[in-house]
Structure formats: C-alpha cells, structure tokens
Amino acid sequence: MPRLSLVVPVYKVQGYLSECLESVLGQDYTDFEIVAVDDCSPDGSGAVLDEYAAQDDRIRVIHLTENVGLGRARNAGLEKARGDYVLFLDSDDTLSPGALAAIAGRLDATGDPEILIYDYVRTYWNGEVRPNQRRDLLTSAGPDVFSLADRPQLLDLLQIVCNKAYRRDFIVRQGLAFPPGYYEDAPWTFCSLISADRIAVLDRVCLLYRQRREGGNILGTVSRKHFDVFDQYRRVFDFVDAREDRAQWRAPLFRKMVNQYLTILERPGRLPQDARAEFFHRAAADYRARLPEGFRRPAGDRGHKFAMLERDMYAQMVSAMAAVKIRNTVKGRARTALHRSKRGAMSLFYQSQLRLPRDENLAVFSAFWSRGVSCNPAAIDAELARLAPHIRRVWAVHPDAVDTVPEGTEHVRVGSREYWAALARATYLVNNVNFANAVVKREGQIHVQTHHGTPLKTMGLDQQKYPASTSMDFAKLLERCDRWDFSLVSNRFSSAVWERAYPCVYTSLETGYPRNDVLLNSTAQDVREARRELGLDDGTTAFLYMPTHREYQPGFVPRLDLEKLAERLGPEATLLVRGHYFHNGSELRSEGRILDVSAHPAVERLYLAADCLITDYSSAMFDYANLDRPIVIFADDWDTYSVVRGTYFDVLTQAPGAVATTEEELAEVLCSDGWRGERAARARDGFRNRFCDFDDGRAAERAVRHIFLGEPLEAMSPVVPLVERIPAPPPARAHEASAPISTYSSQR
C-alpha cells in the first residue's frame, strides 16, 4: 500500500488540471497514489484524468454519474484511498517541488502523528504570491508532537483541509466525513483538530493555493447557499456535544462561528440583498443558543458587532456597516476621479450614442485589429447573411485597409463618427481579437470572441513568465476580456488553455472555427480554382511556407534561403510564401517559382491550393491539419523561441508531420518522400486526433444559430466524428476528378 494517498476532486477545471497532476507526478518522492474523482464534470476534465491514468498506474479515476459537490466527491475518493495518510488536493491547486518528500520525512521524524499541518502560499493570476498570514503558527518551537490543547492558536489557521496530511486510521476511528454544501471544510477541520491527540507541523510551503480571478471560488458567489454555514456549525457543535472530553473547545469554536457569520454579512459578494436580514436573525439565534457560560466578547469594533448579534440588532448593524462603506467611498474618490479622467478621453459623440437605444439587428465585425474582412468573423458574417439576413452587418476597418474590403461589404472607418456610432448602438460585436480599451460594454450587448488560432505559443496570463511579454499590461488585457460573452473554440485543448489564460466570465462554445468550414465543404472544383488563381499548373507541387512572428526579431525575415530551396526542389515545385499578418508589406518579391502570397485576402484559399504546409510555430498547422494533407515543421530556432515566448507543447516531439531543424534537413525532407511518407502520416493522424475535435464544416452555422437566433447547441446535429469527415480533396486528386473518364480510370 502507498504511504500517501492524494484525493483530488475534479469539476470544471480542464484549464488547470494538467498543472495540478503534473505537480504531483513530477515529485521526487514516489510512494503515493492519486485518487481522482470526476464529479460529473461537464467539460473535458474527465477525459484529461483518463489520459493521465492510462500513462501512470499511480492514478485511479472515479467517474461519478451525477454532480454531488466538493465535500461528497472527497468522500468518494476517501473510500477508495489505500495509503497510510490521506492528503486532499483541489484540482486547481498545485504542490511545490519536493513537497511530498518533505511531508513524508516529517511524518517519519515525528512518529506518524494523526495530523500533520504544513504551510501554503496564495498564488494569484497576476503572478503575485502571498504568504500564509499565520505562518508563525507552524514554527517547530516546542515539542515535535502535541495536542491542540498545547497550541490552541492553531484554530486561527485558515479553515482548509488541503494543507494537512491525515492518518487514515484516525479518520476511520473518528468517523470523519465531509458534509454537503458550502463551508464543508469547517466541520472537518475543527472536528479533526479537536479530536487529535498527536499533531505535528511542517514549517515549509508545500501547497500553492490558487486564487482564481473568476469562477473558482464559491465564496465569491452571491447565493442563498451561504446559509449552509448554519448547518455546518450545527454539525461542529453536535460533534462536541457527543464528546464531553472535548467540551473545553466550545468557547473557541463559538468565537470562530460568530466571526464567520459576521464575515459573511460583511462581504458584499455573498448574500443576496433580500436575504441579509434573514441571515442576521438566524445568526443571532445561533449566538444565543450556543453562547458559552462566561464567554467574553472581543474588544473594540469586533466586540461591538458581537454584541449587536447577541441582541439581534439588525438595524444598528446595517447602520454600522453603512458608515464603514461611506469611509471606504471617501477613500476611493481619488481612484474614481482618475477613472473619470480616462473616460473623459473618450469621444463625447460616443458617449451620446451610448445613451441611445441599441439596434437589435445590428452586428459589428472586426478582424486582426481591423486590418480587413477575414478569418472567423468573416465566416460568421457570410453565414449570418444566409440564416438571418434581417441583421445588418457592418465591418470596422482601418482607413489604410479600406481598399481590401470586398465590394458590397458595408464598413466604417476606425475612428470615424460612424465607427463610434456603430459600436455604441450594435447588439452584437464580433472580433477575433479584443476591441480597444475605450469600447464600453453596455447592457444587452453581446461580445463574441472567435479567436484566430489554436495556441501553440503561450497566450494571455500564461505569457507572464516569458520575456517576450514584459511590456504587456495584463490587468488591461483582462478588462478587455471581461467584455466577452462567448468564446469560440475548435478543440478541447483550446478550451482548457483559454480557461486558464483568460480567467473571465464567458461561455465557451465548442462549435469549431467557422473559417475552417471551407476546408471541409470545398469540392475538387474549388481546389482547382484556388490553384488557377495562383497560376499553379496541374502538375506543380505547391509548398505553402508560413512562418510565425518572432518577438525578438523586427520585421519579416525569412529563415530560409528561398531561392536556394526552390532550386533544390526543381521545376515541378513552387514555394508559396506568406509572411505573418503583423508585418505590413512583405520584403519578398514574387520571382520564378517563389510566389509572395502575403497579401492574399483568404488564407483558406491558399490552404486549398497547397499540397503541403511548411511552418514553424504558427497556428496554421492546426487549421491545415483539417485537410489531412502533409505538414512539415521547420524549427531552426526552437531553443530560442521556446524560452522567449513559451509554448504549450514541444513541437519537435509532437509535430503533425516531418521535422527539420536546419535548412539542409528541410531540403532533404522535401526532396524525398519524407514530407508525405508513412511516418509523417502517422504523426499527422495523432495530431488530428488531438486538435481537430469540432471542425466538421458546420461551425459557422452552429455559432449563428446559437448566438444570433437563440437556438440551443444541444438541439443541433452533433459534431461529425473525425473518421467520418471528408475534407476537400488534395490537388492531385482534384486534378484527377477533372480528367476525362478514360484517363481517370486508367490512372486509378
């Protein structure tokens, strides 16, 4: 049996779960098991657990058939735990390196106490780390092993279970279990501490306690569920009443109870306004019913609040809290003035438009910082015209890009009065990046974030630890992301990344990327036309080279000697070269068998025309994989790029096809069958299974029907399985389809 069992309850944490599990599996101490409990999570968390369990037999997964909540999910894991000690680890938290070795060592050194308490730090989205405010209680001064009576101040530690190791036979002997509802840690923590005769401490940070910006803390949820705290303290005092030898803990626990009741009342983000008086009166009733004989209230303002609760003086409590609020308001006037000055920079015209009614049938589109009409927003625009022609569609375009707007497309110039009027009055705002800081999210507006690729390179908050993002204002970034209502994703991998990288309140729509519909719906004729547009002969092999932007390199500098490579490939091959959209105007010239397609308005047409994609770290690889055509990775600067920008996986070992790290290697791959051989095909199959989840040709329809027409996704046709999808045919087969019947038959 393992020495340690880690019980990990899991619910809607797909963005954090891998980091949690890796923090355990990467420990240098190995005598442990993980009992992971999938609490009927509606996201991809259960699949993540199964993937890890298939790779490491120390992980056992329990899939619950209904959502039972945190406490009972822990109980389910506890029933299956086999270790000498049980540790509880929430699935968005992590262990520090060396934590398990330190815990096991301390358990051995103290003769297997019933409870070991170790230190933690709070970690925040902005990289801030705050130590435990009462870490002084975990110093090893005094005996190594003691009871709570020897160190009663340990009750002042935060009431969490995840910074403790519990001997399993102690849990069984005391009959400890987690109750349902909010504040489930209180009965477990208090009842275990007052029951233990042998406690030890470890003055070492072992737990990194994540404080999620959004969606991760039930205590920040306005709900009547906070009334659960009354049942939790009833359980605590029932436990004490059944053990007369622990009666001395009634007064300390009473103080903890009252402080928690007051905290709930004082925090504005917990109780609904119409429930506050009821909560106060119930708290007052508990106060009087459980008041220990000879209890002395604390001094100062806190003691005054104790007294008001004892006397059930709700009106006086409200007045006292209002006075505190006024003081805080006065302190915040400087901040408010600063905010107003920033708002003052906004156009007065825009502010006047914001006061006018919204247009329920107006949608504003933008893509790539208003560089033109393209990407997912353009695909949604086209589908919206088909399914909901009553909705007026307007594109925001920079003045220097107006010439690229397709004929007949309504557009406004960024910065113009028409632009600000459209942003103010529209009901729908659709973008593949964020709108400017000055844009106000007004009530009733729906912001749709389509994104513009599956992330290989780190994004959002995940960029904080990499030097390429030192100038980013992450607080401002998240303020922009707070405007999102919907986030479109093309695979479960992206869902997990966005949840962590952009921790805001929005709904993830696993619709697929609308721009990729064309890759599944196009015919052989479409492929032939795309090639004719580029002047490609039927027998020409077209290699599409699409390198990504590098933060450490100004401008677009091809990392290949293109002329030399074209010469090696011979007259039957053509290089299509597309620079990253960050670079306005390419330094390339179309010459011979090298075509500069950087200004081509639709990259999807280039995908259709190409026989093979050559890229490095661009998200193009994820889109192109939907065609099931060869992909070659040319990563000559992987060591630099991965350090400067950071990536979510090692593209050298998890590539969608052949890999080259030098120009010579690339030439050898392309001049042989290495780019399209069996080995490359196997790599592509694995890549497609991982990243082509939802792109089945109906993404735009799903998005439009759900967002604009209000139809539930569940009522639509399910996503077509990957093995049943038929992408656009490759150029060679498209050419065959156009040949005379006799010739086609002979070639078959």
Beta strands, then each sheet from edge to edge (+ up, - down):
strand 1: 4-10
strand 2: 32-38
strand 3: 59-63
strand 4: 85-88
strand 5: 94-95
strand 6: 115-124
strand 7: 129-131
strand 8: 164-167
strand 9: 199-211
strand 10: 359-366
strand 11: 392-397
strand 12: 411-413
strand 13: 426-431
strand 14: 446-449
strand 15: 486-488
strand 16: 507-509
strand 17: 541-546
strand 18: 573-577
strand 19: 594-596
strand 20: 612-615
strand 21: 631-634
strand 22: 658-660
sheet 1: 3+ 2+ 1+ 4+ 8- 6+ 7-
sheet 2: 3+ 2+ 1+ 4+ 8- 6+ 9+ 5-
sheet 3: 12+ 11+ 10+ 13+ 14+ 15+ 16+
sheet 4: 19+ 18+ 17+ 20+ 21+ 22+
end
